[in-house]
Amino acid sequence: MTTSLTEEIKIHLSRENDEFRTLLHQHHEHERRLAELASKSFLSTDEEMEEKRLKKEKLHLKDRMEEIGREHRARVGTTH
């Protein structure tokens, strides 16, 4: 059994679970901003700090989404 969320579960939870939907939106926003920072040839000290903070927050968001997915699978079984 894999620990990562399948696309089917992500879609279902993004429709049915407000917390998951919010976390997913925040995760995408962090990805977008990190891509902006990665495209720069030089980061200021503040931008480097922001990048580190965003990476940590993004990981926490993903961890919580995975937790919600595990809870969902436990409730409905592994049919999704």
Number of C-alpha atoms within 10 A of each C-alpha: 4 5 9 14 18 12 10 10 16 19 12 16 19 17 11 11 13 11 14 23 18 14 18 20 14 16 20 13 14 19 15 12 14 18 12 10 16 12 10 9 6 10 14 9 9 9 13 13 12 16 19 13 13 18 16 12 15 21 13 14 20 19 13 16 23 17 16 17 21 16 12 17 15 10 9 9 10 10 6 13
